[in-house]
Amino acid sequence: MRRWMLLVTLAATALPALAAQRETVAELQQFLTAQDAAHKSDGSIADHLGEMELSEQLTEPTLDRITAVLKLQKKTAQALQLLADQSAFLEPPAGEIPAKSTPEMAEQVRLIQGAVDFASVTIEKMPDFLATRTTHTFDNSVLSMTPDASRVGFVAGGPLHANGEYSRQITYRAGAEVSVDAAVAPDKQEKHSAAPQGLTSTGEFGPFLQIILSDSAKGQVVWSHWEQTRTGLAAVFRYQVPQEASHYTVDFCCVLIVAHPPATGGKVPTKGEVSLTHFHGYPGYHGYLYLDSETGAVLRVTLEADFVVSGSPPRLGEWVEYGMVKIGERDYLCPVRSTAFTHLFPWRVGEPGFMNLNEVTFTNYHRFGSTARILAAPPEP
């Protein structure tokens, strides 16, 4: 079963923050071109990008063009990738949608059936293999203390910034991903690599996609648009899953419950007015399915949770991108990238709220197995 976990400590103090600038993709490109022409520093451009929020999806082809034309430096390239990751839940600019007619209903059904076959048949019949999962973590927390230095803690302040890199080996066996502990004998368990703190996600190899397709059969799936991706033309469908049909598991701490919310710009709620509670449940969710225009195989899937909680509901979302990889002597469509994102809504006006984002890459795919060679006995002397 798919599971999320978010562990966040909220401090009593907060840093002032400006609202993020909502920009179109065209405005973003104009900004980057102007900054490049003015020879602005890498850090300066990255800082400005960290304050932006896109109103449209920064698609892969557009991101690739920007990167190639402007030859972005390291900090700017990373900040731009983070913007693209967060915009993956939006629709692309109208001008980027291919001028191709909506497929007939029978064709739509064929494409969706192709996605179901990909999730339930193709993935489960893949060979046993090993792969490397590398996670780069980002958040917007900064260390802060009260004026009298009596309390120190982390608060939300500023743009996302890198705070860790973690890597571990994935074992895929008998149609399912198995943990490192389950793959070895109890007396020979290997020590785990360090794991990301704060936000974790699992299930990219099968369960995530299977749950979405199974749940959406009890919800709604409708045609959205055509879209050009790195791997070709994609048929994009929008799906919606109500809470009563959801099997998407979410665990996190904490939901902020405010009994008497303060007025705009007002005081911090007193102890009796505020409480934090752990959330465990199956929220409804929505997102997009990007399907190969010929076979219906899944090229990308996005998901955003729909919370119905009192107080300040969080925002949680993720997407998984699939690409062709070689395992043994054959090519397979497997997860190559994924992103998990969460944003706790601010509990006072003017505060940014805590954000966490994990970028995950899957590399070093190779067949899991063993080989043996029989050597002839040396001739007797």
N, C-alpha and C positions, 0 to 999 in steps of 0.2 A: 504494500500500500504506500502511496506517495505521502511524504511527510516533510513539513517545514518546521524549523525551530528558530526562534529569534529571542535572544537574551539581551536585554538592554537595561542599564541602570540610569535612572533619571536623577539629576541633581536639583537642588533647590534654587540654584542661580541660573541665569541664562544670558547669552550674549545677544545684543541687538542685531537684527538682520534685515536686509532689504529684500523685498519680494523679487523673485526671479523674473528676468525679462523673458516674455514669450515672443519668440521670433519665428518667422517662416523660414523655410529652407533657403529661399532666394535671399532673404535678408541676412542669413548666416553667411552665405557665399559672398555677398557684397562686403560684409564686415571683414572676412578673412582676406579678401583681395585688397581691401584698403589697408589693413594692418601689414600685409606683406609689402605693399608698395611703399609704405612709410618706414619700413625696416624696423618694426617694433620687435622687442625682445621676445624670445620663446616664452619666458615666464609671464610676461605681461599679457600676451595673447591668451595663454592658458588660463590665467586668472579671470579674464573677461568671459571666456567660454564657460567657466565654472559658475558664473552668475546667470547664465542663460537657461531658458527652458523652451524647447521647441513646441510649436503648435501643429507640426506635421512630422511625418516619419522621414528621417534621414536614411534613405535606402542604401543598400550596399553598393549599387552601381554609382550613385552620386558620391558617396563617401570615397570610393576608389578614385573617381575623377578628381575630386578636390585634393586628395592626397598626392596624386601623380602630378597635377598641374602646379600646385604651390610648394611641393617638396617640404612638407611640414617637419618641424623639429620635434624632438621626443616628447616634451611636455605638452605641446599643442596637439600633437597626434593623439596622445592619450586622452586629453580633455575632450577632443572631438569624438573619439570612440565612445567615451562615457555618455556623451549627448546622444549618440546614435543608439546605444544600448537602451537608454531610457525612452527614446522615441519609438521603439519597435512596436509599441502597443497602439500607435496611431496610424491613420491612413496616410498614404504618400500624397505629395502635392498633386493636384488635378492634372497638371501638365505632364506628369510622369506616368499616368495610367495609359497603357496602350489603347489605341483606337481599334478595339476588336469587339465584336458584338457579343452579347451575353449568350452563353451556350444554351441550347434547348434543354428542357427538363430531363429528357432521357440521357443526355450527355452529362448533366450534373450528377445524376444518379450513378452513372458509370464511374465518374471520377471519385465520388465518395466511396463507392464499393472498392475502388482501387486502394484508397487509404485504409479501409478496414482490412483488406487482404494484406497490405504491407504490415500493419500492426499485429495482426493475429497469426499470420502464416509466415511471411518472409523473415521477420525478426526472430520468431521462435525456432526457425529451422537453420539459423546461422550456426557455423561451427563454433566449437569452444575456442576462446581466444583470450589474450591478455592485452591490456591497453593502459596508458598512463593518463590519469586525470590530474590536471594542474589548475589550481584555483588562485586567482589574484583577487584580493579583497580590498574594498574601498568603503570609507564612511566619512561622515562630516563631523565627527566628535573632536573636541579639543579639551585640554586640561584647564580647569578653572578653579579658583578659590574665592571665598568670601573676603571682603576688605580686611577683616580682622584675622584672616588666615585660620579661622577655626574650622572651616570645612573645605575639603578638596574633593573634586569629582570631575566627571566628564559631562560636558554640555554640548548641545548641537550648535555649531557655529561655522559658517563659511561653506565652501564647495566641497564636493567629494575629493578625498585624497587617498592615495595608496597606503595600506597599513599591513600588508602581509602577502606572502606567496607560499602555497602549500601544494605538495604533490604526493600522490599515492597510486599504487597499482590496482587496476580493476581486473577481476577474474570473471569471465562470462562462461558459464558452463550449463549444459542441458537446458538452453533456452532462457536462462535467467542470470542476472548479476549476483554474485555471491560475495560475501564480505571476506576480508583477509582472515579473520578468526575462523570462519567456517571452512576455509580452504585448506587449513593445516590441522594436524593432530593437536589435541589440547596440550600435550607435553612439549610441543615444538612450535608454539605460536610465536610469530614474529612480532616484534615491537611495531606498533602503529606509527606512521609518520605523524607529525603535528597536524592537527585538524583546525580548520578555520573556526574562530570564535565569533559568536554573535548570530550568524546566519548560515544555515546549512540546508542543502537540498539533495535529494536522491531520486532515482527512478528514471533517469534519462534513457536507459536501455530497456524499453518496453512498458513498464507500469504507467509512467506518466502519460504517454500517448494512448495506451489502451483504456485508461480510466476516462480520458477526455472523450474518446469516440463512443465508449459505452454509455457514459452519462448524457452526452449530447443527443443520443437516440431518444432520450426521454425529455429532451429540451427542445431546442430549435436550431436548425442549421439552414442558413440562407446564403444565396450567392452575394458576393461583395464586388469584386473587381478582378481584372487581370493585372499582373505585376511582373516586371522584369527583375530577376534575381541574378546572382553571380552564376548560377548553374542553369539558367534558361528561363523560359516563360512559365509563370506559375498561375494556376487558377486559385483564386483566394475566396474562401468561404468564411462567413462570420457565424460563430455558434454562441449559444446562451444556455447555461445550465442552471435551473432553479435550485435553491438550497435543498428542497426535499428530494432531489434526484442526485445530489452530489456525493461522491466518494473521495473527494480531494481532501486529504487530511492536513490540518494546520495546527501547529502548536507554537505559541509564543507568549512571552511576557514583556510588556504588560499593556493592557487596555486601561486607559485613564478614565475614571468615572468621576465626574464633577457634579455634586448634588445641586449646587447653586452657581452656575457659571458666572464669572466676573464680567462686568461691563467692558465694552471696548476700551482697550488701553488701561484697564483697571488694575486693581491690586492682585497679588497672588492669593489664591484661595487658602483659607485657613485649614488646619489639620482635619477638622471635622467635615470639611466640604469636599475633600479629595481622597480617593482611594485608588489603588492599583489592583487589578485582578488578572489572573492567568486566563488565557483563552485556549481552549481545545475544542475543535469541532470540524464540521464539514460545511464551509460556506458555499454559497452559489458562486458561479464564476462565468466569465465570458472570454472570448479571444478570437483568433484567426487561425485557419488551417490553410497553409500554402501547399498546393498539390501540383505535382508534375503534370503539365498540360496533356501529356500523352498517356501516361500509365496511372496517374492518380497517386503515385507514391508520395509520401510526405517529405517536403523539402524544409519546412519550418512550421512550428506551432507556437502560438503565444497564449498566455493565460493571465488574467487579472481576477483576483478574488473580489467578491461582492459581499462586504460585511454588513450585517444588521446588528449593530451593538450600540448601546447608549454611550454618551460622552463623545470621545474623539476616535472614530474608526481609523484603522491603519490602511495603508495601501500596500498590497503585496502583488507581485507579478513575476513572471518568468517566461523565457522563450528558449526553445531548443532548435538548433539548425543542424540539418543532416547533409552529408556529403559522401562521395564515393571514396572508399578506402580499400586497400588490398589486404586480404587476409589469406595467407597461404598462396594459392594460385589463382584466386578469384577476387573480383571486385564486389563490394557490398556497400549499400547505402546505410551509413551509421551516423550517430551523433558526432559532430566535430566541434561544435561550440554551444555554449548555453550561458544564459545570464539570469540571475535571480536578484530581485530588487525589492526593497521594502522601505516605506516612509511612514513613520509615526507622525500623525498630524499634531501640530503644536497645541499646547494646552494654555498658551497665552498669546494674545494678539501681537504680531510682530516677531514671533519666534519661528525659526525654520522647521523645527521638528527633526528627530533623528532619522538619518538615512543610512542604509547599508546596501552595497551592491557587490555581488560576486561575479566575476568573469571566469568561465571555466572552458578549458580546451581539452580535447581528447586526442591523443597522439600515440605513436609507437604501437599501432595495432600489429599483432602477430599471432599466428596459430598457436593454440595451447596444446601441448602433447609431448611425446617423447619419441626418440628414435633409437634404434639399436643396430649394431653392425657386428656380424659374426666373422671372426678372423680365423683363417686356417691355422691349425697347429703347426709350429715350426718342425721341419724334418728332424728326425732323430739323428744324432751324430754317429 
